[in-house]
Amino acid sequence: MENNSKILPLIPLRGIIIFPYMVMHFDVGREKSIAALEEAMVNDQKIFLAAQKDVKIDEPEEEDIYTIGTVCSIKQILKLPGETVRVLVEGEYRARINDFIRKEPFLEVGLEEYYDEKFSEEDEVKGEALVRTVKSLFSNYINLSGIIPGDAGSSIDDIEEPGRMVDIICSYLMVQEDKRQKMLEALEPLDRLEKLLEILENEVDILQVQKEIGAKVKSKIDKSQKEYYLREQIKAIQEELGEDDEDKREYKKYKAKLVKAKLPKGAKEKALYELERLKNHGGYSSEGGIIKTYLDWVIDLPWNEKTKDNLEIKRAREILEKEHYGLTDVKDRIIEYLAVKKMSKTLRGPILCLVGPPGVGKTSIAKSIANALNRNFVRMSLGGVNDEAEIRGHRRTYIGAIPGRIIYGMKQAKSKNPLFLLDEIDKMSSNYKGDPADALLEVLDAEQNSTFRDHFLELDFDLSEVLFVITANTLDTIPRPLLDRMEVIEVSGYTAEEKYHIAVNHLVTKILKEHSVDNGIISLSDAAIYYIIENYTRESGVRSLERKISAVIRKAIAEIVEKDRKQINITVNHVKKYLGPDVYTFEKVSKEDKIGVVTGMAWTAYGGDTLPVEVVVMPGSGKLQLTGQLGDVMKESAEAGYSYVRANANKYNIQYEFYKNKDLHVHVPEGAVPKDGPSAGVTMITAMISALSNKKVRHNVAMTGEITLTGRVLPIGGLKEKSLAAYRAGVDTIIIPKDNEKDVRKIPKAIKNKLNIVIADKIDDVLESALIEEKNNGN
């Protein structure tokens, strides 16, 4: 390779790379570039062209320009409107920038020139092989691309210099700018040939794949055109024979269905309009498929079909009582609905929300209600639903659009007055697609749901006769506007007695039937059932109880088969053998009166429980220490109680300045279990006063209630469950807030008769029943 030096004006190019022997025109608009062009024209019409590294830079510096470019001769200049100049150049040879001579008023650089030489003797054979391969690949590239003129290949064959041949081929290639620059920077012809061979192989492979894809697409298009042509021929033949074509038969079929469906006026007009559109588009077009889907939905919906309600109240109550034990409030509300409907004949369906812990029969009671009313039953689970379109559907502008799940459920129900169960409404969530709770506002509003409008149907559908039953485990996550539209019925957990009746009357029979076992072969004693309830389950509902009974019966069946026994009566000993050690034990209260230890009553998702509170007094500086993994609300209750005790120390014969020289430590056992809520307020105050006044607390007393700084006792929730837990723990006296007196009726009569219930309005009422006054003996 020969090297010479030269000084020439430089024009940085944006997005263009020019090779030697390449003829090309480009537009020049920058002031420095135009000045460089004028300088070149004044001299020998030679100019150096190199590419910019970043096309976005308007004023490139030295480091922004590639060092290797092409020396070109200017063939023509044409001035365009707007101070732009169009230049026609021809590339001559490569050159490298050694240094920048000047930067104003144009760029001028010192160059090192490079001229191609022939192959050396040792590279001649390899070079010839590369030249032939490149020519063959370039010929394939021309044929596959379909853009490059056919005579380009023959013109390449006439070129003898390998370097020149490579540069001319590069001018035809449509590859990325960085690959073109690398080819320009390949100064040795042999290196240039190897790089070009690699690029051509890659481009030929890509073009072959593109050609295959194009052929597949074309064949599909040709096939659809052929099908369309054949259908048109069939249509013409059928017209000649006086027969209906497929589209006409489709049109008549839908017309007959619409007449038979007896749609409301608005729905019928819309359906007929869509039917005319189907006639114009044809059944085989994409739009025709969408229209047919729409018509199928409109026709299949129960616009006027309804089931006849069973208004025989006695029979309805029998069905409810037979299929479910307990749930009195729910059953009474349904009977009330039937009674009112029987009197008025017309009544909108109620919207009931059953709230309670898992496993208490909220979902299954809905099925029983449907049976009792003689209504079709449809269930929709809302757990995890986070898209508003799940409720209202998608508009038909979207591909694959369908109605929402409300309309889908009505189609599934096949009547306009079903019982529609919306399960787990508290498990819904929202995201960027919208909040499904907002869409349910219209569904569950008795004033609006007679004209419910689905996005897909775009028709008013009457939901006013639907009996909506909604279930939830908690009301906390249900939006207030939605909750306001529902009639809330609280479903509390079952007592041990109620669980026993459910097991005997329902669960055991159901499990034996599932296992195809006769009642005479396997039976469970009452004591065994009670033992399972109290020692192997701790829940509000009966799901875990059902699993444990099922496990016991399966093991009994295995024993019958293995030992060839004819029958087994399962006793407590069998239960211990089959299920292993007791899983749960109800802690019995101490039989000893103690100072600073008080039994509280708590409510959990699994029912009621007792909650002992312990307080000890130590010499110190007046600190109040709280332990037992207490929540913020419970800590605040303790602090409020501590302030009350400080404010009323003299009243309870407590040293007035105890807060300066004594520390109080309040602990609630079972420290691994998180605890929260305000209902332990009275328990903690009683324990503090007991510890500070050195008075014992009656061991057989349990209490619950929120307290205020003035000593008032405020109401709490879950009284029924708390009372049952206290009774199980061996307590015979419970202290409850005065405002909860109305809830005493919810406590089962058998339990209520065995408890002494003390009503407390102020903390003094609590202390009077809980603390033991020491008797003074006279001398």
Secondary structure, DSSP 8 states (H G I E B T S, - for coil): -EEEEEEEEEEEESS----TT-EEEEEE-SHHHHHHHHHHHHTTSEEEEEEBS-TT-SS--GGGB-SEEEEEEEEEEEEETTTEEEEEEEEEEEEEEEEEEE-SSSEEEEEEEEE-----GGGHHHHHHHHHHHHHHHHHHHHHHS-S-THHHHHHHT---HHHHHHHHHHH----HHHHHHHHH--SHHHHHHHHHHHHHHHHHHHHHHHHHHHHHHHHHHHHHHHHHHHHHHHHHHHHHT---HHHHHHHHHHHHHHHHT--HHHHHHHHHHHHHHHHH-TTSHHHHHHHHHHHHHHHS-SS--------HHHHHHHHHHH-SS-HHHHHHHHHHHHHHHHHS-----EEEEE--TTSSHHHHHHHHHHHHT--EEEEE-TT---THHHH---TTSTT----HHHHHHHHHTSSS-EEEEE-GGG---BTTB-HHHHHHHHT-TTTGGGEE-TTT-SEE--TT-EEEEEES-STTS-HHHHTTSEEEE-----HHHHHHHIIIIIHHHHHHHTT--TTTEEE-HHHHHHHHHHT---SSSHHHHHHHHHHHHHHHHHHHHHT-S-EEE-HHHHHHHH-S-S-------SS-EESEEEEEEEETTEEEEEEEEEEEEESSS-EEEESSB-HHHHHHHHHHHHHHHHTTGGGT--TTHHHHEEEEEE-S-TTS-B--STTHHHHHHHHHHHHHT-EE-TTEEE--EE-TT-BEE--S-HHHHHHHHHHTT--EEEEEGGGGGGGGGS-HHHHTT-EEEEESBHHHHHHHHB--------
